[in-house]
Amino acid sequence: MSDRTYRLLFGLALLLSLYFQLNPVVYGLIILAITEGLTNLRVPVVVTRLRNNLGGQVPMQENLTVAESRCKYSFEAERALRLLMAGFLVVSFVVWPANLWFLPWFIGFALFGAGVSGVCPSLSLLKWVGFR
């Protein structure tokens, strides 16, 4: 599973749970995003490792490119994206749901669009700021 597919599925799950008013599912997605951001045990990485180990293939080693070695922060942009997304969801869905009702919808459509197109402006911005 790639991060692109994961963003598509996460955005779709968020949009469906918002549409059908399944608040426990939204809370679960928030907890999942926080857990992935803090521990770096991301679902796409775990699924890929399980698929490679069960299939008998050896996972490829990740090599740092020159651009990644010059980053300001050693924190990965994917982890920062998940923490940022979870923070916005907590503020807009838990703290001020009446005033910021549109923000979870915007996050869901943005993640779904990033999954469909393969271009995530938030991730590009985080990499531009200096995350790995």
Sequence and secondary structure as in RCSB ss.txt:
>XXXX:A:sequence
MSDRTYRLLFGLALLLSLYFQLNPVVYGLIILAITEGLTNLRVPVVVTRLRNNLGGQVPMQENLTVAESRCKYSF
EAERALRLLMAGFLVVSFVVWPANLWFLPWFIGFALFGAGVSGVCPSLSLLKWVGFR
>XXXX:A:secstr
  HHHHHHHHHHHHHHHHHTT HHHHHHHHHHHHHHHHH   HHHHHHHHHHHHHT         HHHHT S SS
 HHHHHHHHHHHHHIIIIII TTTSTHHHHHHHHHHHHHHHHS  HHHHHHHHHT  
